[in-house]
Amino acid sequence: MNYHKKIFRPVENTDNGETSSETVFFYEQIGDIVRGTYQGGEIVSGQLLARILSDASLDMRYQQINKTGEIRTGICHSIPEILSDGRIRLYESWQWTSGDFSKGNSIIEEQNP
């Protein structure tokens, strides 16, 4: 799986999440490590770091600052699907490791450059 220089946007998120269709994720990959930045919508600035597992899924940690100035952190497991047009869709199960520690699910899709 190649995540290098991919751009993603959320298409679904549970209510306790902070990302929206206005959030843009920029991924880079070096070996089996993915790092990324994201911003937009309620998120002023975010960073993620993930390891690609043997099934091409991502074991991820993230941190972000929202518009109210809160620093939020979490963990995420993302399972990829290759769409008919070759783009990547990620099915994400995540949990906050700060704040209310709630869990959620989201779907993000690769955007054409």
VEXKE-231817 format. One record per residue (C-alpha): z, y, x; residue in three letters. Coordinates in steps of 0.2 Angstrom, whole numbers, plus 5000, padded with zeros to 4 digits. Layout:
# VEXKE-231817
Z_Y_X_residuo
Z_Y_X_ala
...
END
This chain:
# VEXKE-231817
Z_Y_X_residuo
5000_5000_5000_met
4995_5017_5007_asn
5006_5031_5001_tyr
5000_5043_5015_his
4995_5061_5009_lys
4997_5056_4991_lys
5001_5069_4978_ile
5011_5063_4962_phe
5016_5071_4946_arg
5028_5064_4933_pro
5021_5058_4916_val
5037_5051_4909_glu
5056_5054_4912_asn
5072_5051_4903_thr
5082_5066_4896_asp
5095_5065_4910_asn
5081_5068_4924_gly
5076_5084_4931_glu
5058_5081_4935_thr
5044_5086_4923_ser
5025_5087_4922_ser
5028_5104_4932_glu
5035_5094_4947_thr
5024_5090_4961_val
5028_5077_4974_phe
5019_5076_4991_phe
5021_5060_5001_tyr
5018_5055_5019_glu
5019_5038_5027_gln
5022_5032_5044_ile
5023_5013_5046_gly
5034_5007_5032_asp
5043_5024_5030_ile
5038_5036_5016_val
5045_5054_5016_arg
5041_5067_5004_gly
5045_5084_4997_thr
5044_5090_4979_tyr
5046_5106_4969_gln
5042_5113_4952_gly
5049_5114_4935_gly
5068_5114_4936_glu
5068_5109_4954_ile
5067_5122_4967_val
5066_5110_4982_ser
5068_5092_4984_gly
5066_5079_4998_gln
5065_5060_4998_leu
5065_5046_5011_leu
5060_5028_5007_ala
5057_5012_5015_arg
5042_5001_5009_ile
5048_4984_5005_leu
5037_4968_5006_ser
5031_4969_4988_asp
5025_4987_4991_ala
5039_4994_4981_ser
5050_5009_4987_leu
5068_5009_4991_asp
5072_5027_4990_met
5085_5041_4992_arg
5083_5058_4986_tyr
5091_5075_4986_gln
5086_5091_4977_gln
5092_5109_4972_ile
5089_5114_4954_asn
5086_5131_4947_lys
5105_5133_4943_thr
5109_5130_4962_gly
5116_5113_4960_glu
5113_5100_4974_ile
5109_5083_4966_arg
5107_5067_4975_thr
5101_5049_4970_gly
5094_5032_4973_ile
5078_5026_4966_cys
5068_5010_4966_his
5049_5012_4963_ser
5037_4998_4958_ile
5018_5002_4961_pro
5004_4998_4950_glu
4986_5002_4955_ile
4976_5010_4940_leu
4958_5005_4936_ser
4952_5021_4945_asp
4962_5017_4961_gly
4976_5029_4959_arg
4994_5023_4961_ile
5007_5024_4946_arg
5025_5021_4951_leu
5038_5014_4938_tyr
5054_5021_4944_glu
5072_5016_4940_ser
5085_5029_4947_trp
5103_5034_4947_gln
5111_5050_4951_trp
5124_5048_4966_thr
5131_5065_4961_ser
5136_5073_4945_gly
5137_5061_4931_asp
5131_5046_4940_phe
5120_5042_4925_ser
5104_5031_4926_lys
5086_5034_4921_gly
5068_5029_4922_asn
5052_5038_4925_ser
5034_5036_4928_ile
5024_5046_4941_ile
5005_5045_4944_glu
4995_5050_4959_glu
4984_5065_4956_gln
4967_5068_4962_asn
4967_5081_4977_pro
END
